[in-house]
């Protein structure tokens, strides 16, 4: 096919700025698209730590000679630009620098976030099209933070031929986060748009507006694309999404095989592959030693690497762990790595203090420890209330840890009960506990089936190449739609 010029807009991209899975997707998908022959550029804001890295000549970030004059809020506001390149790829990354908006300690969490990302979206389009002269064939916007770009391209470009008739793809990573803001943000962008039924008086949802106006829409798993069309999973936007349902497509996220490879991961005590699974035992012992648990081969080790949030199933996990640690399914150990809501941190801390020889909670994110948790645990827990895609279960399978998950969203698309892991359906302690007991029973009583599940999981293809081909097709449909083909 003809190579495409693809502009990717997002709030974060690994390894430069990361708070969650969005950054992993934006850091990996463009690399896979570039490997298929496309010219891909990424633009994100230049947060304070990005500016510090650029001025300190760190992380490969350089100061660009480009200066932008961004037309916003009836004014022209100057902005700077930094540049970098995704590791092990030809993909260029640009960072929009405007210190009053982005020179802050955190990526999100400010009252003016809608205005910050509206400015970013407008500046990003000006950067590539006006300043660089690189007109994309497709604009791929991720979540509500980049939604203003879709809104502006759909409503504010009639006066400038350079921006006209550019097809757009909106990827919804998590429908709960919708970028709700005062209607005044439209004036700030310099556009006019009608209020949607889903928006409250005096308010706009940047995500809803982008859903209404994007050429094509994607979600990060096929099951999630179906769930968001329902009142239960649609977060108040299900009617709008059903209106656009012919244009909503679920494309499963992948994982970066250059990063997540148990055969070469330097963070493991012993590397291994599907033919040398017995070597995982060394990682289990290393993990136990690292987190202060007794080094035992004779107990199953269950683990989580997660944001501590209600979405992730902690409301039903606590009692299930209580039953497990009190021996109701035999002896076992537990390791939880993550940070988040204080009530969940307190719950996990209490369980770990009460069962010191069986459970350890590591509060915070530790990039060096996480691979050892994947490579040393026997089972990986993801009892999510909902999960648009989920990367943890795919990484766990890649590292030979058998997942125990609730069959929702991407978890339902990737983990098959009794084949590559264990699933449950009702969001309840009873269903979770039943799945955990089944997993532990097979672990103890049918080692051949257990080994087969490990091997099946490790041999699944979760690489980004498959996902990139799906997005390539979606881009072609979007271009054809705008051209009236």
C-alpha positions as CSV (number, residue, x, y, z in Angstrom):
1,X,0.0,0.0,0.0
2,X,1.0,3.6,-0.4
3,X,3.0,4.9,2.7
4,X,1.0,7.3,4.8
5,X,2.0,10.4,6.8
6,X,0.5,9.8,10.2
7,X,0.3,12.4,12.9
8,X,-0.2,11.0,16.4
9,X,-1.4,13.4,19.2
10,X,-1.4,12.4,22.8
11,X,-0.8,13.6,26.4
12,X,2.0,11.2,27.0
13,X,4.4,8.8,25.3
14,X,6.9,6.3,26.7
15,X,9.7,6.6,27.6
16,X,9.5,10.5,27.8
17,X,6.3,11.0,29.8
18,X,4.3,8.2,31.4
19,X,1.6,7.9,34.0
20,X,-0.1,4.8,32.6
21,X,-0.8,2.5,29.7
22,X,-1.6,5.3,27.3
23,X,2.1,6.2,27.1
24,X,3.0,2.6,26.3
25,X,0.5,2.5,23.4
26,X,1.7,5.8,22.0
27,X,5.3,4.7,22.4
28,X,4.8,1.4,20.6
29,X,2.2,1.7,17.9
30,X,4.0,4.4,15.9
31,X,7.1,2.2,15.9
32,X,5.1,-0.7,14.5
33,X,3.5,1.6,11.9
34,X,6.9,2.9,10.9
35,X,8.1,-0.7,10.5
36,X,5.3,-1.1,8.0
37,X,6.7,1.8,5.9
38,X,4.7,4.8,7.2
39,X,6.0,8.2,8.1
40,X,4.8,8.7,11.7
41,X,5.3,11.9,13.9
42,X,4.2,12.2,17.5
43,X,3.4,15.4,19.4
44,X,2.9,15.7,23.1
45,X,3.3,18.7,25.6
46,X,6.6,19.6,27.0
47,X,6.0,19.1,30.7
48,X,8.5,20.6,33.3
49,X,10.5,17.4,33.4
50,X,10.7,17.4,29.6
51,X,12.0,20.9,29.6
52,X,14.5,20.1,32.3
53,X,15.7,17.0,30.3
54,X,16.1,19.2,27.1
55,X,18.1,21.9,28.8
56,X,20.2,19.3,30.5
57,X,20.8,17.5,27.2
58,X,19.2,14.3,28.7
59,X,17.1,11.5,27.2
60,X,18.0,12.5,23.7
61,X,15.7,15.6,23.8
62,X,17.0,18.6,21.9
63,X,15.9,22.2,21.6
64,X,14.4,23.0,18.2
65,X,15.0,26.3,16.5
66,X,11.3,26.5,15.7
67,X,9.1,29.0,17.4
68,X,5.3,28.8,17.1
69,X,2.8,31.7,17.3
70,X,-0.4,29.8,18.3
71,X,-3.7,31.6,17.5
72,X,-5.7,30.9,20.6
73,X,-8.3,32.8,22.7
74,X,-8.3,35.6,20.2
75,X,-4.6,36.1,20.8
76,X,-1.3,34.9,19.4
77,X,0.7,33.0,22.1
78,X,4.3,32.0,21.5
79,X,5.4,28.4,22.1
80,X,8.7,26.6,21.8
81,X,9.5,23.2,20.5
82,X,11.7,20.3,21.6
83,X,12.6,17.3,19.5
84,X,13.5,13.6,20.1
85,X,13.3,10.2,18.5
86,X,11.6,7.1,19.8
87,X,14.3,4.6,20.9
88,X,15.1,2.0,18.3
89,X,13.0,3.7,15.6
90,X,12.8,6.4,13.0
91,X,9.8,8.0,14.6
92,X,10.2,11.7,15.5
93,X,8.7,13.1,18.7
94,X,7.9,16.8,19.1
95,X,7.2,18.5,22.4
96,X,5.1,21.7,22.6
97,X,6.6,24.1,25.3
98,X,4.6,26.8,26.9
99,X,5.8,27.2,30.5
100,X,2.6,28.7,32.0
101,X,0.5,25.8,30.8
102,X,2.9,22.8,30.9
103,X,5.8,23.8,33.2
104,X,4.2,22.2,36.2
105,X,5.2,19.2,38.3
106,X,2.4,16.8,37.1
107,X,1.0,15.8,33.8
108,X,-2.7,16.0,34.8
109,X,-4.8,17.1,37.7
110,X,-5.2,20.9,37.2
111,X,-8.5,22.8,36.9
112,X,-7.4,24.3,33.6
113,X,-6.5,20.9,32.0
114,X,-9.1,21.4,29.2
115,X,-7.6,24.7,28.2
116,X,-4.0,23.3,28.5
117,X,-4.8,20.4,26.1
118,X,-6.9,22.6,23.8
119,X,-3.8,24.9,23.4
120,X,-1.6,21.8,22.9
121,X,-3.9,20.4,20.2
122,X,-4.0,23.7,18.3
123,X,-0.3,24.2,18.6
124,X,0.5,20.6,17.5
125,X,-1.5,21.1,14.2
126,X,0.3,24.4,13.6
127,X,3.7,22.9,14.3
128,X,3.5,20.1,11.7
129,X,1.4,21.8,9.0
130,X,2.3,25.5,9.2
131,X,5.8,25.5,10.7
132,X,7.3,22.2,9.3
133,X,5.1,22.0,6.1
134,X,4.4,18.3,6.7
135,X,0.7,17.8,5.9
136,X,-0.5,14.5,7.4
137,X,-2.7,12.0,5.6
138,X,-4.4,11.1,8.9
139,X,-4.5,12.7,12.4
140,X,-4.7,10.0,15.1
141,X,-5.9,11.6,18.4
142,X,-5.7,9.6,21.7
143,X,-8.3,10.2,24.3
144,X,-9.9,13.5,25.3
145,X,-6.6,15.3,25.7
146,X,-6.1,15.3,21.9
147,X,-9.8,15.6,21.1
148,X,-9.7,19.4,20.5
149,X,-7.6,18.7,17.4
150,X,-10.5,16.7,15.9
151,X,-13.0,19.3,17.0
152,X,-10.9,22.1,15.4
153,X,-10.2,20.3,12.2
154,X,-14.0,19.5,11.8
155,X,-15.3,23.0,12.5
156,X,-12.6,25.7,12.4
157,X,-10.6,25.2,9.2
158,X,-12.8,26.6,6.5
159,X,-10.7,29.7,6.2
160,X,-7.4,27.9,5.7
161,X,-6.9,25.4,2.9
162,X,-3.9,23.8,4.6
163,X,-6.0,22.2,7.3
164,X,-9.0,21.3,5.3
165,X,-10.2,17.8,4.6
166,X,-7.8,15.9,6.9
167,X,-9.4,12.6,8.1
168,X,-9.2,11.8,11.8
169,X,-9.2,8.7,14.0
170,X,-10.1,9.0,17.7
171,X,-8.9,6.2,19.9
172,X,-10.8,5.8,23.2
173,X,-8.5,4.4,25.9
174,X,-10.9,4.9,28.8
175,X,-14.4,6.3,28.3
176,X,-14.7,7.4,31.9
177,X,-12.3,10.3,31.3
178,X,-14.2,12.7,29.0
179,X,-12.6,16.1,29.3
180,X,-15.7,18.0,30.6
181,X,-15.2,21.7,30.6
182,X,-17.0,25.0,30.4
183,X,-18.5,25.9,27.0
184,X,-16.0,28.8,27.0
185,X,-13.3,26.4,25.8
186,X,-14.9,26.6,22.4
187,X,-14.3,30.4,22.3
188,X,-10.7,29.7,23.5
189,X,-10.2,27.4,20.5
190,X,-11.8,29.9,18.2
191,X,-14.6,27.7,17.0
192,X,-18.4,27.3,17.2
193,X,-20.1,24.0,18.0
194,X,-23.5,22.9,19.1
195,X,-24.0,21.3,22.5
196,X,-24.7,17.6,22.4
197,X,-27.5,15.9,24.3
198,X,-24.9,14.2,26.4
199,X,-23.5,17.5,27.7
200,X,-24.9,19.4,30.6
201,X,-26.0,23.1,30.1
202,X,-23.0,25.4,30.0
203,X,-20.6,22.5,29.7
204,X,-18.9,20.6,26.9
205,X,-17.3,17.2,26.8
206,X,-14.3,17.3,24.5
207,X,-14.4,13.5,24.1
208,X,-18.1,13.5,23.2
209,X,-17.5,16.2,20.6
210,X,-14.7,14.2,19.1
211,X,-16.8,11.1,19.0
212,X,-19.5,13.0,17.1
213,X,-17.0,14.5,14.6
214,X,-14.1,12.0,14.1
215,X,-14.0,10.3,10.8
216,X,-13.4,6.9,12.5
217,X,-13.3,5.8,16.1
218,X,-11.4,3.0,17.7
219,X,-11.1,1.4,21.1
220,X,-8.3,-0.7,22.5
221,X,-10.0,-4.0,22.4
222,X,-12.9,-5.6,20.5
223,X,-14.9,-6.5,23.6
224,X,-14.6,-2.9,25.0
225,X,-15.9,-1.5,21.7
226,X,-19.1,-3.5,22.3
227,X,-19.3,-2.8,26.0
228,X,-19.3,1.0,25.5
229,X,-22.4,0.8,23.3
230,X,-24.4,-0.3,26.4
231,X,-25.8,1.8,29.2
232,X,-23.7,-0.2,31.6
233,X,-20.4,0.4,29.9
234,X,-21.1,3.6,28.0
235,X,-20.4,6.1,30.8
236,X,-23.3,8.3,29.7
237,X,-22.1,8.4,26.0
238,X,-23.6,5.1,24.9
239,X,-26.4,6.7,22.8
240,X,-23.9,8.8,21.0
241,X,-21.7,5.8,20.4
242,X,-24.6,3.8,19.1
243,X,-25.3,6.6,16.7
244,X,-21.7,6.2,15.4
245,X,-21.6,2.4,15.9
246,X,-20.8,1.6,12.2
247,X,-17.6,3.7,12.6
248,X,-16.5,2.2,16.0
249,X,-13.8,-0.5,15.8
250,X,-12.0,-2.4,18.5
251,X,-8.3,-3.0,17.8
252,X,-6.5,-4.9,20.6
253,X,-3.4,-3.2,22.0
254,X,-0.1,-5.0,21.8
255,X,3.0,-5.0,23.9
256,X,6.4,-4.0,22.9
257,X,8.4,-7.2,22.4
258,X,11.7,-5.3,22.4
259,X,10.9,-4.2,26.0
260,X,9.0,-7.3,27.3
261,X,11.1,-10.3,26.5
262,X,11.9,-12.9,29.2
263,X,14.7,-14.3,27.0
264,X,16.7,-11.1,27.3
265,X,15.2,-8.9,30.1
266,X,18.1,-7.6,32.2
267,X,15.8,-7.2,35.2
268,X,15.3,-10.9,35.7
269,X,17.5,-13.1,37.8
270,X,17.4,-15.7,35.1
271,X,16.3,-15.3,31.5
272,X,14.1,-18.0,29.9
273,X,11.9,-18.9,27.0
274,X,9.1,-21.4,26.4
275,X,11.6,-24.2,26.1
276,X,13.4,-23.4,29.4
277,X,10.5,-22.7,31.7
278,X,12.2,-24.5,34.6
279,X,14.5,-21.5,34.9
280,X,11.6,-19.4,36.1
281,X,12.2,-20.9,39.6
282,X,15.3,-18.8,40.0
283,X,13.2,-15.7,39.4
284,X,10.6,-16.8,41.9
285,X,13.3,-17.2,44.6
286,X,14.8,-13.8,43.6
287,X,11.5,-12.1,43.9
288,X,10.8,-13.7,47.3
289,X,14.2,-12.5,48.5
290,X,13.7,-9.0,47.0
291,X,10.4,-8.4,48.8
292,X,11.3,-10.2,52.0
293,X,9.2,-13.3,51.7
294,X,10.5,-16.8,52.7
295,X,12.2,-18.4,49.7
296,X,9.9,-21.4,49.1
297,X,9.3,-23.4,46.0
298,X,6.4,-25.3,47.6
299,X,3.8,-22.6,47.5
300,X,2.1,-20.7,44.6
301,X,3.0,-17.1,44.4
302,X,0.2,-14.8,43.3
303,X,1.0,-11.2,42.2
304,X,-0.4,-7.9,41.0
305,X,1.2,-4.9,39.3
306,X,-1.5,-2.3,39.2
307,X,-2.8,1.2,39.8
308,X,-4.7,1.0,43.1
309,X,-8.0,2.1,41.8
310,X,-11.6,1.0,42.1
311,X,-11.6,0.1,38.4
312,X,-8.9,-2.6,39.1
313,X,-11.1,-4.7,41.3
314,X,-9.8,-3.9,44.8
315,X,-13.3,-3.8,46.2
316,X,-13.7,-7.5,45.7
317,X,-10.0,-8.4,46.1
318,X,-9.6,-7.7,49.8
319,X,-11.8,-10.4,51.1
320,X,-10.5,-12.9,48.6
321,X,-6.9,-12.3,49.7
322,X,-8.1,-12.6,53.3
323,X,-9.4,-16.1,52.5
324,X,-6.3,-17.0,50.6
325,X,-3.9,-15.8,53.3
326,X,-5.8,-17.6,56.0
327,X,-5.2,-20.9,54.3
328,X,-8.7,-21.6,52.7
329,X,-7.0,-22.8,49.5
330,X,-3.8,-24.1,51.0
331,X,-0.6,-22.2,51.6
332,X,0.2,-19.3,49.3
333,X,2.2,-16.1,49.0
334,X,1.1,-12.7,47.5
335,X,3.1,-9.7,46.1
336,X,1.3,-6.5,45.2
337,X,3.2,-3.7,43.4
338,X,1.4,-0.4,42.9
339,X,0.2,2.9,44.2
340,X,-3.1,4.8,44.2
341,X,-6.1,5.4,46.4
342,X,-5.2,5.7,50.1
343,X,-8.0,3.3,51.2
344,X,-6.7,0.5,49.0
345,X,-3.1,1.2,50.0
346,X,-4.2,1.0,53.7
347,X,-6.1,-2.3,53.0
348,X,-3.1,-3.9,51.3
349,X,-0.7,-2.6,54.0
350,X,-2.9,-4.0,56.7
351,X,-3.1,-7.5,55.1
352,X,0.7,-7.5,54.5
353,X,1.5,-6.5,58.1
354,X,-0.9,-9.2,59.5
355,X,0.5,-11.9,57.2
356,X,4.2,-10.9,57.0
357,X,5.5,-14.3,56.0
358,X,2.9,-14.6,53.2
359,X,2.3,-11.2,51.7
360,X,4.3,-8.1,50.7
361,X,2.9,-4.8,49.4
362,X,5.3,-2.5,47.6
363,X,3.6,0.9,47.4
364,X,4.8,2.9,44.4
365,X,5.9,2.0,40.9
366,X,9.2,0.3,40.5
367,X,10.2,-0.3,36.8
368,X,13.1,-2.6,37.9
369,X,10.9,-4.7,40.2
370,X,7.9,-5.1,37.9
371,X,9.6,-7.5,35.3
372,X,10.7,-9.7,38.2
373,X,7.1,-9.8,39.5
374,X,5.9,-10.9,36.1
375,X,8.8,-13.4,35.6
376,X,8.7,-14.8,39.2
377,X,5.1,-15.1,40.1
378,X,3.0,-18.2,39.4
379,X,-0.3,-16.4,38.9
380,X,-1.2,-12.8,38.0
381,X,-4.4,-11.3,39.3
382,X,-6.6,-8.8,37.4
383,X,-10.1,-8.8,38.9
384,X,-11.1,-5.6,37.1
385,X,-14.5,-4.0,37.3
386,X,-13.9,-3.0,33.7
387,X,-10.7,-3.1,31.5
388,X,-10.6,-1.3,28.1
389,X,-7.6,-3.5,27.2
390,X,-5.1,-4.2,29.9
391,X,-1.5,-4.8,29.3
392,X,-0.7,-6.6,32.6
393,X,-2.3,-9.9,31.5
394,X,-0.4,-9.9,28.2
395,X,2.9,-9.2,29.9
396,X,2.2,-11.9,32.5
397,X,1.5,-14.5,29.8
398,X,4.6,-13.5,27.9
399,X,6.6,-14.1,31.1
400,X,4.9,-17.4,32.0
401,X,2.7,-16.2,34.8
402,X,-0.9,-17.6,34.5
403,X,-3.5,-14.8,34.7
404,X,-6.6,-15.0,36.8
405,X,-8.9,-12.3,35.4
406,X,-12.5,-11.1,35.2
407,X,-13.8,-11.6,31.6
408,X,-14.4,-8.0,30.7
409,X,-13.0,-5.8,27.9
410,X,-9.5,-6.7,26.7
411,X,-9.2,-9.3,29.4
412,X,-12.0,-11.3,27.8
413,X,-10.3,-11.0,24.4
414,X,-6.9,-12.2,25.6
415,X,-7.4,-14.8,28.4
416,X,-9.2,-18.0,27.7
417,X,-10.4,-20.0,30.7
418,X,-8.6,-23.3,31.1
419,X,-6.4,-22.6,28.1
420,X,-4.2,-19.6,28.9
421,X,-5.5,-18.7,32.3
422,X,-8.6,-18.5,34.5
423,X,-11.6,-16.2,34.1
424,X,-14.7,-15.3,36.0
425,X,-17.7,-13.2,35.1
426,X,-19.7,-11.7,38.0
427,X,-18.0,-8.8,39.7
428,X,-18.2,-10.5,43.1
429,X,-15.9,-12.0,45.8
430,X,-17.5,-15.4,45.3
431,X,-16.7,-15.5,41.6
432,X,-13.1,-14.2,42.1
433,X,-12.5,-16.7,44.9
434,X,-13.8,-19.5,42.8
435,X,-11.4,-18.7,40.0
436,X,-8.5,-18.4,42.4
437,X,-9.3,-21.8,43.9
438,X,-9.5,-23.4,40.5
439,X,-6.2,-22.0,39.5
440,X,-4.5,-23.2,42.7
441,X,-6.1,-26.6,42.4
442,X,-4.7,-27.0,38.9
443,X,-1.3,-25.7,40.0
444,X,-1.1,-28.4,42.7
445,X,-2.8,-31.3,41.0
446,X,-2.3,-31.2,37.3
447,X,1.2,-30.0,36.5
448,X,1.0,-31.0,32.9
449,X,-2.1,-28.8,32.3
450,X,-0.4,-26.0,34.2
451,X,2.7,-26.2,32.1
452,X,0.6,-26.3,28.9
453,X,-1.2,-23.1,30.0
454,X,2.1,-21.4,30.6
455,X,3.4,-22.4,27.2
456,X,0.1,-21.4,25.5
457,X,0.3,-17.9,27.0
458,X,4.0,-17.5,26.1
459,X,3.3,-18.4,22.5
460,X,0.4,-16.0,22.0
461,X,1.2,-13.2,19.5
462,X,0.6,-9.9,21.3
463,X,3.1,-8.0,19.3
464,X,2.2,-4.6,17.9
465,X,2.6,-5.7,14.3
466,X,-0.9,-7.2,14.3
467,X,-2.4,-4.1,15.9
468,X,-0.6,-1.8,13.5
469,X,-2.1,-3.6,10.5
470,X,-5.5,-3.1,12.1
471,X,-4.9,0.7,12.4
472,X,-3.5,0.8,8.9
473,X,-6.8,-0.6,7.6
474,X,-8.7,2.0,9.8
475,X,-6.7,4.8,8.3
476,X,-7.5,3.7,4.8
477,X,-11.2,3.6,5.6
478,X,-11.0,7.1,7.1
479,X,-9.2,8.5,4.1
480,X,-11.7,6.8,1.7
481,X,-14.6,8.1,3.8
482,X,-13.5,11.7,3.5
483,X,-12.8,11.4,-0.2
484,X,-16.2,9.9,-0.8
485,X,-14.9,6.5,-2.0
